[in-house]
Amino acid sequence: MKRREAMLALAATTLTPFSWAQAKYPSQVVKLVAPFPPGGTVDILSRALAEALGRELGQAVVVDNRGGAGGTIGADIVSKAPPDGYTVLFGAVHHAIAQSVYPKLGYDIRKMAPVAPLGRVNHAVIVTNSLLARNVQELVALLKASPEKYSYATPGAGTMQHLMTELFKSVTKTNMTHIPYRGSGPAMVDLISGNTQVMFETMPSALQHIRAGSVRVIAVTGSQRVSYLPEIPTIAESGAPNYDATSWYGLFAPAGTPAPVVDRLNQAVNAAFESKRFRDQWISLGADPGGGTAAALAKLTSSEVDRWAAVAKSANITVQ
């Protein structure tokens, strides 16, 4: 016993303050930055993830909403935070898109520390109830008959919702006016009231309004129908072959975050998704479960930067 105590004391004296802090991680509250306002998908999923990570880490994880500029404000905050694992980002495909549409972006999502994939969500093509379109074909007919009459809402310029709607316009040869908001919550309010007519919204944000009947869903954006709305066709089934667009999410930390801290966070994410309780909750929110390696998230991020850069270039999308 005395020998063991002596060894522990020696180890403590040889550890630097920084490495000692890593060994005890986490020893204080972890801040999970949700880079969109309350009410949208990222906010909804961030709160569920924070609770699950708190259980796995044995330390409180709190959500800090930092919305605006298509999610880039929150990401910029995290990129400049101390690389100690106490400020992390609920990242998304939006941040891969931002690399090509924001010429003055102050960070590069590819240079941040990837932690773990957090899964994917399908999007619903929803319309205000007063719009006389009950399927994609009828929507396309309306848009072609009155190209300047209709508008679509998004949670911000340069977001996934923005680019996937522009992709839809391109493949269907239609037009709508883009109305950007500071998040999905405010955009949804105007869609429900009829101030805008169309929205390509993520399922976790859209489902509650679809189920309440406050909006009408006419299609889903992925390659397959979703189990909880099996009667709703995909856009590809509805006359736009090969259309396939979904949102993905990932947990990121500031560049330079020590590998042991990243590993601990990765372990917590994977343990959460291995829990039936959390997986069921995640699925009930309209998301496919995540989990996996930091390397897998890094590879996905890089490929998605390239994919959406091509779409942004084709649609001539830039955000100042």
Residue pairs with C-beta under 8 A, 6 or more apart in sequence:
12 20
15 23
18 258
21 27
21 84
22 258
22 260
22 261
23 260
25 84
25 85
25 260
25 261
25 264
26 57
26 58
26 59
26 85
26 86
26 264
27 59
28 59
28 86
29 59
29 60
29 61
29 62
29 86
30 53
30 57
30 59
30 60
30 61
30 62
30 85
30 86
30 87
30 88
31 61
31 62
31 64
31 86
31 87
31 88
32 46
32 49
32 50
32 53
32 61
32 62
32 63
32 64
32 88
32 89
32 90
33 63
33 64
33 66
33 74
33 75
33 77
33 78
33 87
33 88
33 89
33 90
34 42
34 43
34 46
34 47
34 63
34 64
34 65
34 66
34 67
34 74
34 90
35 42
35 66
35 67
35 71
35 72
35 73
35 74
35 75
35 89
35 90
35 91
35 92
35 94
35 95
36 42
36 43
36 65
36 67
36 71
36 74
36 155
36 183
36 184
37 43
37 65
37 67
37 68
37 182
37 183
37 185
37 186
38 65
38 183
38 185
39 183
39 184
39 185
39 186
39 188
39 205
40 155
40 183
40 184
40 185
40 202
40 205
41 121
41 184
41 201
41 202
41 203
41 204
41 205
41 247
42 71
42 90
42 92
42 249
43 63
43 65
43 183
43 185
44 204
44 205
44 285
45 90
45 118
45 204
45 249
45 282
45 285
45 287
46 63
46 90
47 63
48 278
48 281
48 282
48 285
49 61
49 90
49 118
49 251
49 269
49 272
50 61
50 62
50 63
51 61
52 272
52 275
52 278
52 281
53 61
53 265
53 268
53 269
53 272
54 60
54 61
55 272
56 267
56 268
56 269
56 271
56 272
57 264
57 265
57 268
65 74
66 73
66 74
66 77
67 73
67 74
67 182
67 183
68 74
68 156
68 182
69 102
69 156
69 319
70 94
70 97
70 98
70 101
70 102
70 155
70 156
70 157
70 158
70 159
70 162
70 319
71 92
71 94
71 95
71 98
71 156
71 159
72 94
72 95
72 98
72 102
72 105
72 158
74 89
75 89
75 91
75 95
75 98
75 107
75 109
75 112
75 252
76 105
76 106
76 107
77 87
78 87
78 88
78 89
78 112
78 252
78 253
78 254
79 106
79 107
79 112
79 254
79 255
80 106
80 107
80 254
81 87
81 254
82 254
83 113
83 253
83 254
83 255
83 256
83 257
83 258
84 257
84 258
84 261
85 253
85 257
85 258
85 261
85 262
85 264
85 265
87 253
87 254
88 115
88 251
88 252
88 253
88 265
89 112
89 251
89 252
89 253
90 118
90 249
90 251
91 109
91 112
91 249
91 250
91 251
91 252
92 160
92 247
92 248
92 249
92 250
93 160
93 247
93 248
93 249
93 304
93 308
94 156
94 158
94 159
94 160
94 247
95 109
95 252
95 301
96 109
96 301
96 304
96 305
96 308
97 158
97 159
97 160
97 163
97 304
97 305
97 308
97 312
98 105
98 109
98 158
99 105
99 108
99 109
99 110
99 305
99 309
100 305
100 308
100 309
100 312
100 313
101 157
101 158
101 312
101 317
101 318
101 319
102 158
102 318
102 319
103 318
103 320
104 320
109 252
109 301
109 305
110 298
110 301
110 302
110 305
111 255
112 252
112 253
112 254
112 255
113 252
113 253
113 254
113 255
113 256
113 257
113 262
113 294
114 250
114 251
114 252
114 294
114 295
114 297
114 298
114 301
115 250
115 251
115 252
115 253
115 262
115 265
115 266
115 269
115 294
115 297
116 250
116 251
116 265
116 266
116 269
116 270
116 290
116 291
116 292
116 293
116 294
116 297
117 248
117 249
117 250
117 290
117 291
117 292
117 296
117 297
117 300
118 248
118 249
118 250
118 251
118 269
118 290
119 248
119 249
119 273
119 282
119 287
119 288
119 289
119 290
119 291
120 246
120 247
120 248
120 249
120 287
120 288
120 290
121 202
121 203
121 204
121 246
121 247
121 249
121 286
121 287
121 288
122 202
122 203
122 220
122 221
122 222
122 226
122 246
122 286
123 160
123 161
123 164
123 200
123 201
123 202
123 203
123 206
123 220
123 221
123 222
123 245
123 246
123 247
124 200
124 201
124 202
124 203
124 206
124 207
124 210
124 217
124 219
124 220
124 221
124 229
124 232
125 136
125 139
125 168
125 198
125 199
125 200
125 217
125 218
125 219
125 220
125 221
125 235
126 191
126 198
126 199
126 200
126 201
126 206
126 209
126 210
126 215
126 216
126 217
126 218
127 133
127 139
127 191
127 197
127 198
127 199
127 215
127 216
127 218
128 191
128 192
128 193
128 194
128 196
128 197
128 198
128 215
128 216
129 194
129 213
129 214
129 215
129 216
130 194
131 139
131 142
131 150
131 197
131 198
131 216
132 138
132 142
133 139
133 141
133 142
133 218
134 216
134 218
135 218
135 219
135 233
135 238
136 172
136 218
136 219
136 233
136 235
136 238
136 239
136 240
137 238
137 239
138 218
139 198
139 218
140 172
140 174
140 239
142 149
142 150
143 150
143 172
143 174
143 175
143 176
144 173
144 174
147 174
147 175
148 175
148 177
150 176
150 177
150 197
150 198
151 176
151 177
151 178
151 179
151 196
151 197
151 198
152 165
152 176
152 177
152 178
152 179
152 196
152 197
152 198
152 199
152 200
153 179
153 180
153 181
153 187
153 188
153 190
153 191
153 196
153 198
153 199
154 161
154 162
154 165
154 178
154 179
154 180
154 181
154 187
154 199
154 200
155 161
155 180
155 181
155 182
155 183
155 184
155 187
156 162
156 180
156 181
156 182
156 183
157 178
157 180
157 317
157 319
158 312
158 317
158 319
159 180
160 245
160 247
161 184
161 199
161 200
161 201
161 202
162 178
162 180
162 317
163 308
163 311
163 312
163 315
163 317
164 200
164 221
164 245
165 176
165 178
165 198
165 200
166 178
166 311
166 315
166 317
167 243
167 245
167 311
167 315
168 174
168 200
168 235
168 240
168 243
169 175
169 176
169 315
170 314
170 315
171 240
171 242
171 243
172 239
172 240
176 197
176 198
179 187
179 190
179 196
181 187
181 190
184 201
184 202
184 205
185 205
187 196
187 199
187 201
188 199
188 201
188 205
188 206
188 209
188 215
190 196
191 197
191 198
191 199
191 215
192 209
192 214
192 215
199 206
199 215
200 221
202 247
202 286
203 220
203 226
203 286
203 287
204 285
204 286
204 287
206 215
206 217
206 286
207 228
207 285
207 286
209 215
210 216
210 217
210 229
217 229
217 232
218 232
218 238
219 232
219 233
219 234
219 235
219 237
219 238
220 226
220 229
220 232
220 233
220 234
220 235
221 234
221 235
221 243
221 244
221 245
221 246
222 234
222 244
222 245
222 246
223 234
223 236
223 244
224 234
225 232
225 233
225 234
225 237
226 232
226 286
228 286
234 243
235 243
236 242
236 243
236 244
248 300
248 304
249 287
249 290
250 290
250 297
250 300
250 301
251 265
251 269
251 297
252 297
253 261
253 262
253 265
262 294
266 293
266 294
269 290
269 291
270 291
270 292
272 278
272 291
273 279
273 282
273 289
273 290
273 291
274 291
279 289
282 288
282 289
282 290
283 289
311 317
312 318
